[in-house]
Amino acid sequence: MVFNLVKDFWNGVWDENTIFKLQIGMCPTLAVTTSAQNGLAMGLATTFVLVCASTLVSIVRKLVPKEVRIPVYIVIIATFVTIVDLFLKAGFPDIHAVLGIFIPLIVVNCVILARAEAFAGKMPVHRAASDAFGFGIGFMVALLVLGSIREILGMGTWFGMQVMPANFVPWSIMVLPPGAFISLGFVVGAVNLISRRSAAGSRSS
């Protein structure tokens, strides 16, 4: 059982990372990663919704008729998205203002609905939670990495702290939409290179 849980978790973190491997759920990825803080906040929000929704879907999977499972899943996801939206609005209004419409749009995030349909709706609670946590962490790490790169190169800061030399000239393109595509391209290329070298090493051994 422990092996399955670890495998489910690692699958979401690396093997099927939604951003670096599958390239899905790209709208919030490209839009909000202008800073490390924004990337982390969106990643945490999505992880919370993903874990809670998948867990509840697994609990009620045998009670929901197949004909209405998708609407039920969406209602479950929307409930937890509303909780996140209200929490950020009350406790972190600055972050809520920056993330804006992308918080409510978590409801239609294809990653969350896909895990509910393909995995949580067929698996016991412990495996559904492990799978969701892995995909959530993988998504969060991807947003944090992209946000960090864009903030460091685009503003010379990381989480608002100055990390580049005083004479560093910020690359303003990095905080603009083209910077999101440039950063994503280089990171995906690096991930693919690591994956290929790892696969080649496994075959040779």
Backbone as a ProteinNet text record, in pm:
[ID]
protein_1_A
[PRIMARY]
MVFNLVKDFWNGVWDENTIFKLQIGMCPTLAVTTSAQNGLAMGLATTFVLVCASTLVSIVRKLVPKEVRIPVYIVIIATFVTIVDLFLKAGFPDIHAVLGIFIPLIVVNCVILARAEAFAGKMPVHRAASDAFGFGIGFMVALLVLGSIREILGMGTWFGMQVMPANFVPWSIMVLPPGAFISLGFVVGAVNLISRRSAAGSRSS
[TERTIARY]
82.5	0	85.9	192.3	279.6	343.9	384.1	444.5	348.5	222.3	122.8	103.5	102.4	85.3	202.1	323.4	442.8	441.3	405.1	399.1	296	178.2	73.3	120.7	186.2	234.5	341.3	440.3	550.9	506.2	404	349.7	301.8	235.6	186.5	295.2	392.7	501.5	591.6	624.8	725.3	680	642.3	616.5	509.5	403.9	297.5	272.7	379.8	366.1	281.6	176.4	78.1	135.7	235.6	293.4	413.2	508.2	633	624.2	531	521.4	395.6	281.2	155.3	115.7	167.7	135.2	-15.7	-81.7	-222.8	-240.3	-352.8	-374.6	-281.9	-260.7	-158.3	-203.3	-333	-379.1	-331.7	-361.4	-311.3	-159.9	-99.2	46.2	114.6	69.2	132.1	88.5	-30.6	-85	-39.1	-27.3	-4.1	139.5	226	362.3	456.6	408	495.4	585.6	554.5	638.2	628.9	727.4	728.6	609.8	575.5	463.4	332.9	309.6	186.5	181.2	293.4	298.2	271.4	333.2	312.6	168.2	109.5	-29	-126.1	-109.8	-198.9	-176.5	-51.4	-21.8	-83.5	-74.5	-134.1	-286	-345	-490.7	-537.9	-468.5	-505.8	-485	-376.1	-348.7	-457.9	-498.3	-605.6	-732.8	-772.9	-895.3	-882.2	-767.8	-746.3	-753.8	-686.2	-684.2	-822.9	-886.5	-1018.7	-1122.8	-1122.2	-1221.8	-1201.8	-1077.5	-1051.9	-1088.9	-1057.7	-1091.2	-1242.1	-1316.5	-1462.8	-1523.4	-1470.8	-1519.9	-1501.6	-1385.9	-1361	-1457.6	-1488.8	-1579.7	-1720.5	-1767	-1906	-1918.2	-1807.2	-1807.7	-1912.9	-1940.8	-2036.8	-2181.4	-2197.5	-2332.2	-2382.7	-2291.6	-2328.4	-2356.2	-2476	-2505.3	-2409.3	-2370.4	-2274.3	-2324	-2454.3	-2510.6	-2490.9	-2475.4	-2464.2	-2331.5	-2234.9	-2109.9	-2035	-2031.6	-1956.8	-2016.8	-2150.1	-2207.4	-2180.9	-2185.7	-2158.3	-2013.7	-1921.3	-1780.8	-1758.2	-1824	-1806.7	-1859.8	-1974	-2029.2	-1933.7	-1875.7	-1779.8	-1658.7	-1605	-1488.1	-1522.4	-1639.5	-1679.8	-1694.1	-1737.2	-1751.4	-1617.6	-1515.1	-1383.1	-1316.1	-1344.8	-1292.7	-1350.9	-1479.2	-1543.4	-1480	-1448.8	-1381.7	-1246.6	-1168.8	-1037.9	-1053.2	-1149.1	-1170.4	-1205	-1295.5	-1335.8	-1222.9	-1147	-1034	-928.3	-892.1	-791.9	-844.3	-970.8	-1029.3	-1030.2	-1055.4	-1061.1	-923	-836.5	-707.5	-591.9	-597.4	-486.2	-542	-599.3	-665.6	-571.1	-444.8	-350.5	-326.9	-306.8	-287	-415	-529.7	-657.8	-677.4	-637.2	-652.9	-565	-447.1	-354.6	-401.4	-441.3	-482.9	-617.6	-701.7	-825.4	-911.5	-946.9	-1041.4	-987	-856.4	-799.2	-830.9	-871.5	-915.7	-1049.5	-1153.9	-1278.9	-1262.3	-1167.4	-1147.9	-1085.9	-1044.5	-996.1	-1106.4	-1231.7	-1345.9	-1336.1	-1292.1	-1287.5	-1144.9	-1056.4	-920.6	-926.4	-877.6	-890.6	-814.2	-710.7	-633.2	-720.3	-793.4	-874.3	-986.7	-1058.1	-1168.8	-1117.3	-1002.1	-945.6	-906.8	-847	-809.1	-932.3	-1036.7	-1160.6	-1223.9	-1225.8	-1289.4	-1204	-1074.6	-988.8	-936.3	-926.2	-862.2	-949.9	-983.3	-1054.1	-1188.4	-1256.4	-1386.5	-1380.1	-1258	-1242.4	-1157.3	-1094.5	-998.1	-1042	-987.7	-1017.8	-960.8	-1005.7	-973.8	-822.9	-749.6	-608.1	-529.8	-565.1	-494.8	-538.6	-666	-714.5	-646.7	-632.2	-567.7	-419.7	-352	-210	-188.2	-272	-263.4	-286	-390	-422.1	-311.9	-256.6	-149.4	-26.2	4.5	118.4	99.5	-17.7	-43.6	-46.9	-100.3	-103	35.8	120.2	257.6	333.6	313.8	379.7	339.1	210.7	160.6	217.3	219.3	270.3	419.3	497.3	640.7	664.6	586.3	600.8	574.7	466.7	435	539	588.6	689.9	820.1	860.5	983.1	971.3	860.5	841	829.8	756.3	742.9	875.5	957.8	1088.9	1179.1	1182.2	1266.4	1224.7	1096.3	1046.6	1067.1	1049.4	1068.5	1215.4	1302.6	1445.7	1501.2	1469.2	1522.1	1445.9	1317.2	1235.8	1237.9	1264.9	1264.4	1386.9	1465.6	1584.8	1554.3	1430.9	1390.8	1340.4	1325.8	1264.1	1180.9	1051.1	955.8	970.5	995.6	1006.3	1140.3	1232.2	1364.9	1466.4	1549.2	1649.2	1754.2	1771.9	1868.5	1972.7	1947.4	2043.3	2127.8	2247.7	2334.7	2267	2314.7	2253.5	2262.1	2365.9	2382.3	2310.1	2233.5	2159.1	2046.4	2036.1	1928.7	1818.2	1701.3	1593.4	1555	1527.3	1479.6	1327.7	1281	1138.6	1051.3	1106.5	1026.7	981.9	1056.1	1024.4	895.4	851.9	726.1	610.1	639	536.7	499.7	387	346.2	454.8	535.4	640.6	737.2	762.3	852.8	802.1	669.3	611.3	642.8	628.1	655.3	804.3	888	1032.1	1076.4	1030.2	1066.6	1016.7	890.9	833.2	910.7	947.2	1020	1152.9	1229.4	1359	1344.7	1246.8	1229.5	1181.4	1085.4	1037.7	1151.7	1235.1	1350.6	1444.9	1469.2	1557.5	1497.6	1367.5	1300.5	1306.8	1282.9	1290.4	1431.5	1531.1	1670.4	1701.9	1657.4	1679	1609.3	1485.2	1408.3	1475.3	1524.6	1589.7	1719	1798.6	1921.6	1894.2	1788.5	1752.1	1706.2	1627.5	1579.5	1696.3	1790	1905.6	1993.8	2008.1	2085.7	2023.1	1888.6	1816.9	1833.5	1830.2	1843.6	1984.6	2085.4	2224	2260.3	2194.3	2222.8	2148.2
-120.5	0	125.5	125.2	241.8	268.5	159.7	174.7	243.1	203	263.2	410.8	445.8	585.3	669.7	618.7	691.5	704.7	596.6	598.3	698.4	699.3	794.3	938.3	961.8	1096.5	1140.5	1055.8	1092.5	1107.5	1033.3	1045.5	1187.2	1246.9	1383.1	1487.8	1461.9	1558.5	1565	1447.4	1446.2	1374.9	1248.2	1167.7	1228.5	1283.4	1346.4	1488.7	1559.3	1698.7	1775.7	1838	1898.2	2010.1	2080.6	2192.6	2148.1	2082.5	2049.7	1927.8	1836	1714.5	1712.6	1747.9	1738.5	1869.3	1980.8	2114	2140.1	2115.3	2149.2	2241.6	2312.3	2410.9	2530.2	2572	2672.4	2816.5	2843.4	2983.2	3048.3	2990.1	3053	3048.9	2945.2	2931.6	3049.2	3086	3194.7	3332.2	3338.9	3470.2	3518.8	3430.3	3476.3	3462.7	3402	3376	3493.5	3614.6	3731.4	3746	3673.2	3676	3541.1	3513.3	3388.2	3380.9	3493.7	3496.2	3460	3515.4	3484.7	3338.2	3286.3	3145.8	3053.4	3084.4	3002.7	3009	3128.8	3144.9	3067.2	3078.1	3004.5	2854.5	2813.5	2672	2614.7	2688.2	2642.2	2635.9	2737.3	2739.1	2619.2	2592.5	2481	2347	2335.6	2212.1	2183.9	2287.1	2271.1	2220.5	2284.6	2244.9	2103.9	2073.4	1941.5	1829.6	1847.7	1744.3	1726.7	1836.8	1828	1770.6	1817.4	1770.2	1622.7	1581	1440.2	1348.8	1393.5	1313	1295.5	1404.7	1396.5	1316.8	1333.5	1255.5	1106.5	1069.1	928.7	876.4	960.6	918.5	891.5	977.4	966.3	892.3	837.8	782.2	673.2	594.7	485.7	532	655.6	708.6	791.6	830.4	920.1	838.8	851.1	781.4	826.5	735.9	767.9	879.2	885.1	982.7	1126.9	1149.6	1287.5	1311.6	1223.9	1235.9	1365.9	1408.1	1528.3	1652.8	1674.7	1789.4	1784.8	1665.9	1653.1	1689.4	1643	1675.8	1827	1890.5	2035.5	2110.6	2065.9	2130.6	2114.2	1995.9	1972.5	2063.6	2070	2155.6	2301.2	2344.9	2485.3	2521.8	2426.9	2453.5	2488.2	2409.5	2434.7	2557	2584.4	2707.2	2829.9	2824.2	2936.2	2958	2849.4	2860.8	2931.7	2889.2	2951.1	3098.1	3126.9	3264.6	3356.6	3313.7	3395.6	3409.2	3300.6	3303.9	3404.6	3400.7	3494.7	3638.8	3654.7	3789.4	3850.4	3767	3817.4	3830.3	3731.1	3730	3788.1	3780.1	3827.6	3906.6	4022.7	4098.3	4140	4165.9	4205.3	4091.8	3971.3	3855.6	3825.9	3837.6	3813.3	3909.4	4034.7	4134.4	4102.2	4048.1	4015	3890.8	3788.4	3663.4	3678.8	3766.8	3803.7	3688.6	3693.6	3598.3	3457	3441.2	3307.3	3217.9	3275.7	3192.8	3125.4	3200	3132.2	3034.3	3061.9	2975	2840.2	2824.2	2693	2588.4	2635.6	2543.6	2465.7	2531.8	2465.8	2424.4	2420.8	2374.6	2227.6	2199.9	2064	1961.9	2004.6	1912.1	1855.7	1943.5	1900.9	1808.9	1848.6	1765.3	1632.7	1637.3	1513.9	1415.1	1462.3	1370.4	1315.5	1398.6	1351.2	1240.9	1260.9	1165.6	1041.4	1060.6	948.1	868.4	931.4	861.1	857.5	975.7	979.5	908.6	914	850.8	700.1	643.9	498.7	436.5	520.6	471.7	500.1	423.4	450.5	584.6	630.2	765.8	789.8	695	719.6	736.2	660.3	674.1	800.2	835.6	958.3	1080.7	1081.5	1194.5	1203.2	1088.1	1086.7	1134.9	1087.7	1130.6	1280.6	1329.9	1472.5	1558.1	1512.8	1588.6	1595.2	1484.4	1482.9	1578.5	1574.3	1664.6	1809.7	1833.3	1969	2022.5	1940.4	1982.6	2005.3	1915.5	1932.7	2062.6	2094.1	2219	2339.7	2332	2442.4	2466.7	2359.8	2373.2	2436.4	2395.5	2451.5	2602	2642.6	2785.8	2862.3	2801.9	2868.3	2886	2783.8	2792.1	2900.9	2899.9	3000.3	3140.3	3152.9	3282.9	3335.1	3245.1	3284.6	3333.8	3259.4	3299.2	3435.7	3453.8	3579.8	3697	3673.7	3783	3820.2	3719.9	3747.8	3822.4	3773.4	3837.6	3964.2	3967.7	4082.6	4198	4169.3	4275.7	4274.9	4168.8	4160.2	4122.2	4077	4041.4	3897.2	3844.1	3712.2	3720.3	3699.9	3722.7	3864.1	3957.7	4097.2	4139.6	4045.5	4077.7	4092.9	4195.4	4218.5	4107.6	4040.6	3930.6	3952.7	4045.4	4074.4	4195.5	4208.5	4323.1	4456.2	4560.5	4692.9	4743.3	4701.2	4749.2	4660.5	4562.4	4475	4552.3	4538.4	4603.2	4499.5	4516.7	4417.8	4394.4	4269.6	4234.8	4251.8	4365.1	4395.8	4298.7	4235.8	4141.7	4022	3991.1	3872.6	3885.8	4007.4	4025.2	4052.9	4046.8	4062	3923.7	3912.3	3781.3	3704.8	3769.4	3692.1	3625.6	3690.6	3633.8	3502.7	3488.8	3363.8	3249.2	3274.5	3170.6	3138.2	3239.5	3217.6	3132.5	3170.1	3094.8	2951.5	2935.6	2801.7	2715.6	2773.3	2698.4	2645.7	2731.5	2689.1	2583.7	2601.9	2506.2	2371.7	2372.2	2246.2	2175.3	2252.5	2193.4	2126.7	2193.5	2137.2	2011	2012.6	1894.8	1777.3	1803.3	1696.5	1639.1	1724.9	1678.4	1588.7	1630.9	1549.4	1414.8	1416.9	1293.4	1197.4	1250.1	1163.8	1104.9	1184.8	1134.2	1029.7	1052.9	956.6	824.8	834.1	713.2	638.7	714.1	651.5	581.5	645.1	585	456.9	456.2	337.7	220.8	251.6	146.4	89.3	177.1	130.7	46.9	72.4	-3.2	-136.7
0	0	0	81.9	88.8	-46.2	-115.1	-247.1	-343.3	-340.8	-429	-398.2	-270.2	-231.9	-280.2	-262.1	-307.8	-459.7	-527.4	-673.6	-723.4	-660.2	-698.4	-678.1	-564.8	-534.1	-634.4	-658.1	-745.6	-890.5	-927.1	-1062.3	-1089.4	-991.7	-1008.3	-998.3	-911.8	-893	-1014.8	-1072.4	-1178.9	-1306.2	-1296.2	-1416.6	-1507	-1448.2	-1525.9	-1476.6	-1447.5	-1403	-1503.9	-1454.7	-1545.1	-1631.9	-1582	-1656.3	-1738.8	-1676.8	-1743.2	-1834.1	-1805.6	-1885.7	-1974.4	-1918.5	-1993.4	-2060.6	-2011.6	-2063.8	-2067.8	-1955.8	-1943	-1822.5	-1820	-1714.8	-1731	-1855.5	-1883.4	-1859.8	-1864.3	-1850.9	-1721.2	-1602.9	-1480	-1470.3	-1529.2	-1523.4	-1589.1	-1707	-1781.4	-1730	-1673.2	-1635.4	-1498.2	-1399.9	-1262.5	-1215.6	-1296	-1248.5	-1271.6	-1252.3	-1263.7	-1141.5	-1036.1	-915.3	-845.3	-761.4	-686	-590.8	-529.4	-434.8	-502.7	-621.8	-694.3	-734.6	-780.8	-820.2	-702.6	-588.3	-469.1	-421.9	-422.2	-376.3	-464.4	-595.6	-685.9	-672.2	-655	-637.3	-511.8	-401.7	-276.4	-286.4	-349.6	-364.9	-447.2	-557.4	-643.6	-573.4	-497.3	-424.5	-321.8	-249	-149.8	-216.1	-324.5	-394.1	-449.1	-507.7	-568.5	-465.3	-351.6	-249.1	-186.5	-150.3	-87.2	-181.9	-307.2	-403.2	-434.8	-457.9	-491	-374.7	-253.4	-135.9	-122.8	-137.9	-125.6	-240.2	-360.8	-474.9	-449.6	-394	-363.5	-257.7	-159.5	-52.2	-105.1	-197.1	-243.5	-377.4	-428.4	-563.9	-584.9	-482.3	-496.7	-477.7	-432.7	-408.8	-526.1	-616.3	-726.4	-853	-911.1	-1037.4	-1147.9	-1232.5	-1337.6	-1429.9	-1449	-1542.9	-1496.7	-1367.5	-1317.2	-1245.3	-1266.4	-1191	-1222.1	-1349.4	-1385.1	-1318.7	-1326.8	-1254.8	-1104.6	-1047	-903.3	-873.8	-956.7	-936.5	-944.2	-1040.2	-1056.4	-936	-881.7	-761.5	-643.6	-628.7	-520.6	-536.5	-658	-683.8	-658.2	-706	-688.9	-541.8	-460.2	-317.1	-253.9	-284.7	-225.9	-288	-413.9	-475.8	-407.4	-374.4	-304.6	-168.3	-99.3	30.7	15.5	-85.2	-109.4	-146.1	-232.5	-278.4	-161.9	-77.3	37.4	139.5	158.5	252	206.7	78.5	27	29.6	-1.7	-2.8	136.1	237.6	375.1	438	415	483.3	405.8	273.7	190.6	71.7	98.2	-9.8	-122	-91.4	-196	-294.6	-241.2	-328.2	-406	-338.7	-404.5	-520.8	-502.6	-608.9	-728.8	-702.9	-811.7	-887.7	-813.3	-878.4	-948.5	-893.6	-959	-1005.8	-1135.3	-1192.7	-1195.9	-1181.2	-1193.4	-1073.3	-960.7	-848.1	-879.6	-918.4	-955.1	-1071.5	-1160.7	-1276.8	-1240.4	-1114	-1070.4	-1086.8	-1081.1	-1096.1	-1227	-1333.2	-1464	-1500.8	-1402.1	-1428.4	-1470.4	-1590.5	-1644.8	-1561.5	-1489.1	-1406.5	-1294.5	-1226.2	-1112.1	-1155.7	-1260.5	-1308.2	-1364.2	-1429.9	-1486.9	-1377.9	-1269.8	-1161.7	-1091.4	-1079.1	-1017.3	-1102.2	-1233.5	-1323.6	-1345.6	-1368.8	-1406.9	-1288.3	-1170.9	-1059.4	-933.4	-880.7	-752.5	-757.7	-873.6	-885.7	-894	-896.7	-909.9	-800	-718.2	-620.9	-477.7	-380.2	-238.9	-195.1	-79.3	-34.3	-21.8	38.8	63	-66.4	-170.1	-297.4	-371.6	-360.6	-424.2	-364	-230.9	-163.6	-200.1	-206.1	-241	-384.3	-475.2	-615.1	-628.3	-562	-569.3	-508	-396.5	-331.3	-421.7	-488.6	-579.6	-695.7	-757.7	-870.2	-823.6	-703.3	-650.2	-623.4	-560.4	-532.8	-663.4	-760.9	-890.1	-957.6	-950.6	-1008.9	-935.1	-802.3	-721.7	-747	-752	-778.5	-915.3	-1014.6	-1148.7	-1148.2	-1081.9	-1075.7	-996.3	-888.6	-806.7	-884.3	-959.3	-1038.5	-1145.2	-1217.7	-1322.6	-1263.9	-1153.5	-1088.4	-1036.7	-983.5	-931.2	-1043.5	-1153.3	-1266.7	-1319.8	-1338.2	-1395.5	-1299.9	-1169.9	-1074.4	-1061	-1052.5	-1035.2	-1156.2	-1274.8	-1395.5	-1433.1	-1400.8	-1439.9	-1342.6	-1214	-1113	-1023.8	-1029.5	-945.1	-802	-777.2	-640.7	-637.6	-515.7	-495.8	-369.3	-382.7	-272.9	-218.1	-309.2	-271.9	-215.8	-194.8	-139.7	-253.4	-245.6	-348.8	-346.2	-459.8	-466.5	-575.6	-665.2	-771	-733.1	-790.1	-758.6	-789	-723.1	-738.2	-881.4	-954.1	-1091.3	-1194.4	-1145.6	-1236.9	-1303	-1434.3	-1509.7	-1534.1	-1474.1	-1489.1	-1635.1	-1666.8	-1800.4	-1800.3	-1839.5	-1828.2	-1905.8	-2009.1	-2088.1	-2003.6	-1896.7	-1817.1	-1738.6	-1709.3	-1636.8	-1732.3	-1862.3	-1964.5	-2019.1	-2091.1	-2143	-2218.9	-2304.5	-2372.4	-2274.6	-2160.8	-2061.8	-2005.4	-1996.9	-1947.1	-2042.8	-2173.8	-2273	-2280.2	-2270.4	-2274.7	-2156.1	-2035.5	-1914.3	-1922.2	-1964.9	-1974.5	-2073.5	-2186.1	-2287	-2235.9	-2167.7	-2116.2	-2006.1	-1917.7	-1807.8	-1860.4	-1953.3	-2012	-2084.7	-2155	-2221.5	-2122.3	-2009.9	-1907.1	-1846.3	-1820.9	-1763.9	-1860.4	-1987.7	-2087.8	-2097.1	-2087.2	-2092.5	-1973.3	-1855.3	-1734.8	-1747.3	-1796.9	-1810.5	-1908.5	-2018.1	-2118	-2063.7	-1995.6	-1938.8	-1831.4	-1752.2	-1649	-1710.7	-1818.4	-1886.8	-1951	-2009.8	-2073.6	-1968.6	-1852.2	-1745.2	-1692.8	-1687	-1639.2	-1735.9	-1865.3	-1967.3	-1966.9	-1950.4	-1954.9	-1833	-1720.3	-1599.9	-1598
[MASK]
+++++++++++++++++++++++++++++++++++++++++++++++++++++++++++++++++++++++++++++++++++++++++++++++++++++++++++++++++++++++++++++++++++++++++++++++++++++++++++++++++++++++++++++++++++++++++++++++++++++++++++++

